Every structure is written in structure tokens, then in C-alpha cells.
Amino acid sequence: MSRSICSKPKWWKRRAPRLAGLLAGLMFSVLASAQPVLTLSVLYAGTAHWELDHLQHAGLDSANGYRLELRPVANLPASRLAVTSGSVQGAVADLLWAQARFSAGEPYLYVPFSTQIGDLVVAENSAIRSLADLNGRRLGVAGGPDSKGWILLQQVASQRGLDLAASVELQFGSPPLLSQALKRGQVDAIVTYWHFAARLKGQGGWRSAFRLQDLLAELNLDRNLPVLGYVFPNAWADDHRDLIARFARSVRQAKQSLAVSPAHWQRLASLMQEPGSGELAALREGYLAGRPLPLTERRVADLHALLLLTGADSGELMPADLFFRPAP
């Protein structure tokens, strides 16, 4: 029997699935290469690295029409240099840094990242439970005199009629050194960044006397203020508003994903310096507690008020349009 001229040869049947796969792969590569690239500097051991690594792993960048590239660095000065020099398009910075750059004539668009300010950490059996209890105590403060946590603490103490700087034995230092000082009994309490507080609490024997974030209410400010943000040079951001919006949407999706599945955190453990189970649970809880709510006009006004409390010039405040809000 003669073969129909319309039938495909056997070699085609054997190779068709492979050729189809190659074609699909080629089309995916073409589409991926057409997506805009967003490059961010992150601290290798920083909390933003956890979020952005998960974002990449879950493919949320590609799903939102762009490709995220991360350039981990060892310390904060290196990350700030990367974004100010233009070697990356964005980085994570705190509110005070963004305000300082604006005052220097270099505005940055500010995309909310976290509301976490820090904690006042004491031993589990410590009698310290309030600001008044710090009188006469040895207090360690992460950073320097200009750290927002220390400034906020003093502002609230002043409203209560306390001169905190004069009533405590003060020691500034890096968070790891202060954690060790607390463990050795060299200080009675430390004001430290939230993730260092979480590690101490997760290890057992330590507790937060209070969160600095909760002090905002005593200053008539919203507790949910994003004091940390992703920052992008505004001149560049103005030309890439759609890309920034895609990034912001993927970040919100990453936060939601990390909130609903504890299993994601097991994969991130290597970026978190392999914490024990108690530490991992505390770090996850602290991260989730810092998820910012959408910015409103009230919250932007409160951010301005917080900047004034921390020493910003009232005539040089970051304008409201530098605080990113997604289109309705």
C-alpha cells in the first residue's frame, strides 16, 4: 500500500516533542531577555535579602514583567555607595538617610519596606518594663547618637518629664557587640535592631520590654510607619515608573507568600545564618510584624512629623510625591 503524501514521516513523530520543547524554550528566552532588568544592592545578611531572594525563587519578578538582579554586599556603607554611584538602581535605606539625601539635593523615591524600628531588650527576669525603669541603669544603644531609635526614645522620655541621656549610663555600639554585652551583664538593657532582638528572644532568656514602634502612639503618630524603604534615585525613577510599580507589586506578593507558608523560611535559613528553631520562629514573627500597610495622606504626614522629631529642617522635608503609592 502506498503512503499518503499528507502523512508525516516517522522521524518527525519521534522528534516533534523535542522540537516543540526547544521552540518553547527559545520563545521563553526571547521573552525573558525582553523584560526590563532591575538591579538592587542588598546586605548579604540583611532582612531585605530574605524577601528579595524569595521573590526571585517564586518567580514573582518574571510574573510581573521584569527581571530582578541582586548584588549582595557585606555592609551598609557598601550598599549606599552602590546606589549613590549608580552601579545599581536601588537599595534599602532608612527614612533618615533618604531625608538627608533630599536635603543634599539628591532626592530618592522611597518604596515602603518595613515598619520595624527596634526593641528595648532585657533579661527575662529583669525588673525593667518601662522607660521610667531605665533610670540609673546601664543602657546600650545600637548605632550612634543620631540613630532613630535613640532619638525616638528620648522624645517619648522627654514628654514624660525624663532626661534619659542624663539618667542612664550610656554606651553606643554595633548590634552584635551589644548583644554580647547584654549576655555578659555589662549592660542592663539594649536598644537594638529588631532582628537582633528576635535572635536574642529566640535563644531564650531574653525579652522585649517594649517595641520602639509602639512608642509612636505616644507621639500621636501611626504605629505603621515605614521607617525602612527601597530607595531609587528620583531622576531614574521618573523615567521608570512602570518598572517601579511592577517591583512594588511583586514585593507585596512576596510578603504575602512569606506570611502564609512557614515552609518558605526553611529554604531561607542559609541566608539567615542557620538560626535554631526558636530563632527562626522569632525572626519570621518579627519580619511579618513589620509589613507596612498602604501609605495614606495621614501616614505620609506622620512620616513628615517623625522626620521633624528626628531633627529635619521643616523647610526641607521630602515631598509627599517621593513616597511611593501604587495607582488606585
ChimeraX attribute file (.defattr): number of C-alpha atoms within 10 A of each C-alpha:
attribute: neighborCount
match mode: 1-to-1
recipient: residues
	/A:1	3
	/A:2	4
	/A:3	8
	/A:4	7
	/A:5	7
	/A:6	6
	/A:7	7
	/A:8	10
	/A:9	10
	/A:10	9
	/A:11	8
	/A:12	10
	/A:13	10
	/A:14	10
	/A:15	10
	/A:16	12
	/A:17	11
	/A:18	11
	/A:19	12
	/A:20	11
	/A:21	11
	/A:22	12
	/A:23	12
	/A:24	12
	/A:25	12
	/A:26	12
	/A:27	12
	/A:28	12
	/A:29	11
	/A:30	11
	/A:31	12
	/A:32	15
	/A:33	12
	/A:34	12
	/A:35	16
	/A:36	14
	/A:37	16
	/A:38	17
	/A:39	17
	/A:40	24
	/A:41	26
	/A:42	28
	/A:43	21
	/A:44	18
	/A:45	16
	/A:46	18
	/A:47	18
	/A:48	21
	/A:49	22
	/A:50	23
	/A:51	20
	/A:52	22
	/A:53	17
	/A:54	21
	/A:55	23
	/A:56	17
	/A:57	13
	/A:58	15
	/A:59	16
	/A:60	23
	/A:61	24
	/A:62	18
	/A:63	11
	/A:64	16
	/A:65	17
	/A:66	22
	/A:67	21
	/A:68	19
	/A:69	16
	/A:70	19
	/A:71	16
	/A:72	16
	/A:73	17
	/A:74	12
	/A:75	13
	/A:76	17
	/A:77	10
	/A:78	15
	/A:79	22
	/A:80	20
	/A:81	14
	/A:82	20
	/A:83	20
	/A:84	18
	/A:85	9
	/A:86	12
	/A:87	13
	/A:88	20
	/A:89	19
	/A:90	27
	/A:91	25
	/A:92	28
	/A:93	20
	/A:94	19
	/A:95	23
	/A:96	19
	/A:97	15
	/A:98	25
	/A:99	23
	/A:100	16
	/A:101	15
	/A:102	19
	/A:103	16
	/A:104	10
	/A:105	10
	/A:106	14
	/A:107	20
	/A:108	24
	/A:109	24
	/A:110	29
	/A:111	24
	/A:112	27
	/A:113	27
	/A:114	23
	/A:115	21
	/A:116	26
	/A:117	22
	/A:118	25
	/A:119	24
	/A:120	26
	/A:121	30
	/A:122	27
	/A:123	20
	/A:124	14
	/A:125	9
	/A:126	13
	/A:127	12
	/A:128	21
	/A:129	15
	/A:130	11
	/A:131	17
	/A:132	14
	/A:133	10
	/A:134	18
	/A:135	18
	/A:136	13
	/A:137	15
	/A:138	18
	/A:139	23
	/A:140	29
	/A:141	22
	/A:142	23
	/A:143	18
	/A:144	14
	/A:145	12
	/A:146	11
	/A:147	13
	/A:148	24
	/A:149	26
	/A:150	23
	/A:151	16
	/A:152	20
	/A:153	18
	/A:154	17
	/A:155	21
	/A:156	19
	/A:157	17
	/A:158	12
	/A:159	11
	/A:160	12
	/A:161	10
	/A:162	16
	/A:163	15
	/A:164	21
	/A:165	14
	/A:166	10
	/A:167	14
	/A:168	15
	/A:169	16
	/A:170	15
	/A:171	16
	/A:172	17
	/A:173	16
	/A:174	14
	/A:175	21
	/A:176	11
	/A:177	13
	/A:178	24
	/A:179	23
	/A:180	12
	/A:181	17
	/A:182	21
	/A:183	17
	/A:184	10
	/A:185	11
	/A:186	13
	/A:187	20
	/A:188	22
	/A:189	26
	/A:190	27
	/A:191	29
	/A:192	28
	/A:193	21
	/A:194	23
	/A:195	22
	/A:196	20
	/A:197	27
	/A:198	27
	/A:199	21
	/A:200	23
	/A:201	22
	/A:202	20
	/A:203	15
	/A:204	12
	/A:205	12
	/A:206	20
	/A:207	20
	/A:208	23
	/A:209	20
	/A:210	18
	/A:211	19
	/A:212	23
	/A:213	21
	/A:214	17
	/A:215	19
	/A:216	20
	/A:217	12
	/A:218	13
	/A:219	17
	/A:220	10
	/A:221	19
	/A:222	18
	/A:223	19
	/A:224	23
	/A:225	27
	/A:226	26
	/A:227	21
	/A:228	24
	/A:229	22
	/A:230	24
	/A:231	29
	/A:232	27
	/A:233	20
	/A:234	17
	/A:235	12
	/A:236	14
	/A:237	19
	/A:238	12
	/A:239	10
	/A:240	12
	/A:241	13
	/A:242	11
	/A:243	19
	/A:244	20
	/A:245	17
	/A:246	18
	/A:247	22
	/A:248	20
	/A:249	15
	/A:250	23
	/A:251	21
	/A:252	17
	/A:253	15
	/A:254	23
	/A:255	19
	/A:256	13
	/A:257	16
	/A:258	19
	/A:259	17
	/A:260	9
	/A:261	9
	/A:262	13
	/A:263	9
	/A:264	15
	/A:265	19
	/A:266	13
	/A:267	13
	/A:268	17
	/A:269	15
	/A:270	12
	/A:271	16
	/A:272	19
	/A:273	9
	/A:274	12
	/A:275	18
	/A:276	13
	/A:277	13
	/A:278	15
	/A:279	22
	/A:280	22
	/A:281	18
	/A:282	21
	/A:283	24
	/A:284	16
	/A:285	14
	/A:286	18
	/A:287	23
	/A:288	17
	/A:289	14
	/A:290	20
	/A:291	20
	/A:292	20
	/A:293	14
	/A:294	13
	/A:295	19
	/A:296	11
	/A:297	9
	/A:298	11
	/A:299	18
	/A:300	20
	/A:301	15
	/A:302	20
	/A:303	24
	/A:304	20
	/A:305	17
	/A:306	21
	/A:307	19
	/A:308	14
	/A:309	15
	/A:310	18
	/A:311	12
	/A:312	18
	/A:313	12
	/A:314	11
	/A:315	7
	/A:316	14
	/A:317	17
	/A:318	25
	/A:319	12
	/A:320	14
	/A:321	10
	/A:322	19
	/A:323	19
	/A:324	20
	/A:325	16
	/A:326	12
	/A:327	5
	/A:328	3
